Amino acid sequence: MPVPLQSQSTSSDAVFVEAVGRRLAEVLDVHLQRAETISASARPMVESIARLSASGKRMRALLCWWGWQGAGGEPDHPGILDAAVALELFQAAALIHDDVVDRSDTRRGAPSVHRSFESLHRRSGWRQDPAHFGVAAAILTGDLCLALSEELFAEAAESVGTGPAARERFNTMRFEVMVGQYLDVLDEVEIPAQDPQVALDRARTVLRFKSAHYSTVHPLALGGILAGAEPTLLSAYDAFSLPLGEAFQLQDDLLGVFGDPEVTGKPAGDDLREGKRTELVAHAMDLLSPDEGAELDARLGDPQLSADQVARLQELLEHSGARARVEAEVSDLGGQAVAALSELQVPATVHEGLSDLAQRILSRRH
């Protein structure tokens, strides 16, 4: 379907975001009907995906769209709209599985998908363990969401004639996210590295492959690949999107510890209860005294942390200087992204659109 655009990039962004939301609803409605032909009891799977994906900033969709236009793609081509929707579904699948892995109760201010299914079990008075049912149903729902994403992206890639190259990049994105997620879980349970640089390197590896690459690098590149971008343009895209993605995730790490629950939609200090070995924690372990470092290490990953204990760990991360270090990294990475963007050879409208989007990402508060 054509996407009518206006001259200003911010207006164009808003129009495209609305188009993504409409198309996403259309796609999921088709699959809701498919599920119903099997059994009405299957409706909650698709409905859960629809609820989760109904909100969000559509950052990945927009990066894909601007990457497409930067490589000469027409902004109203239906193929790029479907590719953008596929990325939103990919994101939803990642969030569903991530919340299961992290045992998170909420997402975007609402119950996470596995908790929603657990509540359905309790309300319905079904047999066996409600929590186990919730996890099992969410895993299957996340798998379904990922499959729908792949189906739609494959169709979009074929429609623009760049199927093989685009599919290869999409497959790389999926593989990296799964490996990055595993490494994140592994870091929570392994004995922490004693060498501060090793700990930082491990945290940055998780940051890149679990989040940064699929949040910014791959979406922008996929848009370019779909439009037939040359390798030089894709390299220039990466020079901009990698520091932007790393800054994005470092901000997320800060919000996971210091964020306002009313804004983030997640409990305060959630990453502390989950035991996330982020760069924030790695810096703190390097800067704290041995006794304070031992205190942080002992309490990190305790799901029963009280509000006072969370506040104590926040204090350690603050006064050690770890928070300031990460904030400085965010600023430095943001500067790298802005500098790379200034060198990017794309049409003025695309440059303006990417600049607006980058500023929103770098100034995010939730």
C-alpha positions in Angstrom: 0.0 0.0 0.0 1.4 3.5 -0.8 2.6 5.5 2.2 1.8 9.2 1.6 4.7 11.4 2.7 5.2 15.1 3.6 8.3 17.2 3.0 9.6 17.3 6.5 11.3 14.1 7.8 9.6 14.2 11.2 6.2 14.4 9.5 7.3 11.5 7.2 8.3 9.5 10.2 4.9 9.9 11.8 3.1 8.9 8.6 5.3 5.8 8.1 4.9 4.8 11.8 1.2 5.0 11.4 1.4 2.9 8.2 3.5 0.3 10.0 0.9 0.1 12.8 -1.9 -0.4 10.3 -0.1 -3.0 8.3 1.0 -4.9 11.4 -2.7 -5.0 12.5 -3.7 -6.3 9.1 -1.0 -9.0 9.1 -1.9 -10.2 12.6 -5.6 -10.2 11.8 -5.0 -12.6 8.9 -3.1 -14.9 11.2 -5.7 -14.6 13.9 -8.2 -16.0 11.4 -5.8 -18.7 10.5 -5.4 -19.7 14.1 -9.2 -19.7 14.5 -9.6 -22.2 11.7 -7.6 -24.6 13.8 -9.2 -23.8 17.1 -10.7 -20.7 18.9 -8.5 -21.7 21.8 -5.4 -20.6 19.8 -6.6 -17.0 19.6 -4.6 -15.8 22.7 -1.3 -16.6 20.9 -1.9 -14.1 18.1 -3.7 -11.7 20.4 -0.7 -11.6 22.7 1.6 -10.7 19.8 -0.9 -8.0 18.7 -1.0 -6.4 22.2 2.7 -6.4 22.6 3.5 -5.0 19.1 0.7 -2.4 19.2 3.1 0.0 21.0 6.7 0.9 20.6 8.8 3.6 19.0 9.2 1.7 15.7 12.9 2.5 15.7 13.9 -0.6 13.7 11.2 -0.1 11.2 12.3 3.6 10.7 15.9 2.7 10.3 15.1 0.1 7.7 12.9 2.6 5.8 15.6 5.3 5.8 18.3 2.8 4.9 16.1 1.8 1.9 15.6 5.4 0.8 19.3 6.2 1.2 20.1 3.4 -1.3 17.5 4.8 -3.8 14.4 3.0 -2.8 11.0 4.6 -3.3 9.5 5.6 0.1 6.0 4.3 -0.8 7.0 0.8 -2.1 4.8 -1.8 -0.3 7.8 -4.2 0.0 9.7 -1.9 2.4 6.6 -1.5 4.5 6.3 -5.3 4.9 10.0 -5.5 5.7 9.6 -2.9 8.4 6.7 -4.8 9.9 8.7 -8.0 9.8 11.4 -6.2 11.9 8.7 -5.1 14.4 7.6 -8.8 14.7 11.2 -9.9 15.2 11.5 -7.4 18.0 8.2 -8.6 19.6 9.5 -12.2 19.4 12.8 -11.2 21.1 10.9 -9.4 23.9 8.6 -12.3 24.6 11.6 -14.7 24.9 13.7 -12.2 26.8 11.0 -11.7 29.4 10.8 -15.5 29.9 14.6 -15.8 30.2 14.8 -12.8 32.7 11.6 -13.9 34.6 10.3 -10.3 34.0 6.8 -9.6 35.3 6.1 -6.6 33.2 6.8 -5.1 29.7 5.8 -1.6 28.6 3.8 -1.1 31.8 1.7 -4.3 31.3 2.1 -7.9 32.3 4.7 -9.8 30.2 3.3 -12.4 27.9 4.2 -15.4 30.1 2.6 -13.7 33.0 -0.5 -13.0 30.9 -0.8 -16.7 30.0 -0.3 -17.6 33.7 -3.2 -15.3 34.6 -5.3 -16.9 31.9 -4.6 -20.3 33.5 -5.6 -19.1 37.0 -8.7 -17.3 35.8 -9.8 -20.4 33.9 -9.3 -22.8 36.8 -7.2 -25.2 34.7 -5.2 -28.1 36.1 -1.5 -28.3 36.8 1.0 -25.4 37.3 -0.1 -22.0 36.1 3.5 -20.6 36.0 4.7 -23.5 33.9 1.8 -23.1 31.5 2.6 -19.4 31.2 6.2 -20.0 30.3 5.4 -22.8 27.8 2.7 -20.8 26.1 5.0 -17.7 25.9 7.9 -19.7 24.4 5.5 -21.1 21.7 4.0 -17.6 21.1 7.5 -16.1 20.7 8.4 -18.9 18.3 5.2 -18.2 16.3 6.0 -14.5 16.2 9.5 -15.2 15.0 8.2 -17.4 12.2 5.7 -14.8 11.1 8.5 -12.3 11.0 10.6 -14.5 8.8 7.7 -15.3 6.5 6.8 -11.7 6.0 10.4 -10.6 5.5 11.0 -13.3 2.9 8.0 -12.1 0.9 9.1 -8.5 1.1 12.6 -9.4 -0.1 11.2 -11.3 -3.0 8.9 -8.5 -3.9 11.8 -6.1 -4.4 14.1 -8.6 -6.1 16.9 -8.8 -3.5 15.8 -11.9 -1.8 19.0 -13.9 -1.3 21.2 -11.1 0.0 18.5 -9.7 2.3 17.7 -13.1 3.6 21.4 -13.8 4.4 21.6 -10.6 6.5 18.3 -11.4 8.2 19.6 -14.9 9.1 22.8 -13.3 10.5 20.7 -11.0 12.7 18.6 -13.9 14.0 21.7 -16.0 14.8 23.5 -13.2 16.6 20.6 -12.4 18.8 20.2 -16.0 19.9 23.9 -16.3 20.6 24.0 -13.0 22.4 21.1 -13.9 24.5 22.8 -17.1 25.5 26.0 -15.3 26.4 24.0 -12.9 28.5 22.4 -15.8 30.5 25.8 -17.4 30.8 27.4 -14.3 32.3 24.7 -14.3 35.0 25.7 -17.7 36.3 29.5 -18.0 35.5 32.0 -16.9 38.1 32.7 -13.3 37.2 36.0 -12.4 35.4 38.5 -11.1 37.9 40.3 -9.0 35.2 38.3 -5.8 34.8 39.2 -5.5 31.1 38.0 -9.1 30.4 34.7 -8.3 32.2 34.3 -5.2 30.1 35.0 -7.0 26.9 32.5 -9.7 27.7 29.9 -7.2 28.6 30.5 -5.3 25.3 30.2 -8.6 23.3 26.8 -9.3 24.9 25.8 -5.7 24.3 26.7 -5.8 20.6 25.3 -9.2 19.6 22.2 -9.4 21.9 21.0 -5.8 21.2 23.1 -3.2 19.4 23.4 -5.1 16.1 19.7 -6.0 15.8 18.5 -2.7 17.2 20.3 -0.4 14.7 23.0 -2.0 12.6 21.0 -4.7 10.9 17.8 -2.8 10.4 19.6 0.1 8.6 21.6 -2.3 6.5 18.6 -4.4 5.6 16.9 -1.4 4.2 19.9 -0.7 2.1 20.4 -4.3 1.0 16.7 -4.5 0.0 17.3 -1.5 -2.3 20.5 -2.9 -3.8 23.0 -0.8 -1.8 26.7 -0.9 -2.8 29.2 -2.3 -0.2 30.6 1.2 0.4 27.3 2.6 1.4 26.6 -0.4 3.7 30.0 0.2 5.4 29.1 3.9 5.9 25.8 2.8 7.4 27.6 0.5 9.8 30.0 3.3 10.9 26.9 5.4 11.9 24.7 2.6 13.3 27.1 0.6 15.4 28.0 3.4 17.9 24.4 4.5 17.8 23.3 1.0 18.8 25.9 0.6 21.5 24.9 4.0 23.0 21.2 2.9 22.8 21.9 -0.3 24.8 24.2 1.4 27.3 21.3 3.8 28.0 19.0 0.8 28.4 21.5 -0.6 31.0 21.3 2.6 32.9 17.5 2.7 32.8 17.4 -0.9 33.9 19.1 0.2 37.2 18.2 3.9 37.7 15.1 4.3 35.5 11.7 5.6 36.8 9.2 2.7 36.8 6.5 5.2 35.8 8.4 6.0 32.7 10.1 2.7 31.8 7.2 0.4 32.6 9.6 -1.9 34.5 10.3 -2.2 38.3 13.2 -0.1 39.6 16.4 -2.0 39.7 15.1 -4.9 37.6 18.5 -5.6 36.0 20.0 -5.9 39.5 17.5 -8.6 40.5 18.2 -10.4 37.2 21.9 -10.3 37.8 22.8 -8.6 34.5 26.6 -8.4 34.1 26.5 -5.1 32.1 29.3 -2.7 31.5 27.8 -0.6 34.4 28.5 -3.5 36.7 31.9 -4.3 35.2 33.0 -0.7 35.8 31.7 -0.8 39.4 33.6 -4.0 40.1 36.8 -2.2 38.9 36.2 1.0 40.9 34.8 -0.2 44.2 36.8 -1.3 47.2 37.2 -5.0 47.7 34.5 -5.1 50.4 32.0 -3.1 48.4 32.7 -5.1 45.3 32.1 -8.3 47.3 28.8 -6.8 48.5 27.7 -5.9 45.0 28.7 -9.3 43.7 26.9 -11.2 46.5 23.6 -9.3 46.0 23.5 -9.1 42.3 21.0 -11.6 40.8 18.9 -12.0 44.0 15.3 -11.9 42.8 14.1 -11.1 46.3 16.1 -7.8 46.6 14.0 -5.3 48.7 13.6 -1.7 47.7 16.2 -0.7 50.3 18.7 -3.3 49.0 18.1 -2.0 45.5 18.8 1.5 46.7 22.0 0.3 48.3 23.2 -1.2 45.1 22.2 1.9 43.2 24.3 3.9 45.7 27.3 1.7 45.1 27.0 2.0 41.3 26.6 5.8 41.7 29.4 6.7 44.1 31.9 4.3 42.6 31.8 6.4 39.4 30.5 3.6 37.3 27.4 5.4 36.3 29.4 8.5 35.3 31.7 6.3 33.2 28.8 4.7 31.3 27.2 8.1 30.8 30.5 9.3 29.4 30.6 6.3 27.0 27.1 7.1 25.8 28.2 10.7 25.1 31.3 9.5 23.3 29.5 6.9 21.2 26.8 9.4 20.3 29.5 11.8 19.1 30.9 9.0 16.9 27.5 8.3 15.4 26.9 12.0 14.7 30.3 12.3 13.1 29.8 9.3 10.9 26.4 10.6 9.9 27.9 13.9 8.7 30.0 11.9 6.3 27.1 9.7 5.0 26.4 10.3 1.3 22.7 10.1 1.1 19.9 12.4 0.0 19.2 15.4 2.2 15.8 14.1 3.3 17.4 10.8 4.4 20.2 12.6 6.2 17.6 14.7 8.0 15.5 11.7 8.9 18.4 9.7 10.3 19.6 12.8 12.2 16.2 13.3 13.9 16.0 9.6 14.7 19.5 9.5 16.1 18.8 12.5 18.4 15.6 10.8 19.7 17.6 7.6 20.4 20.4 9.4 22.1 18.1 11.5 24.3 15.8 8.6 25.3 14.5 8.3 28.9 12.5 5.0 28.5 
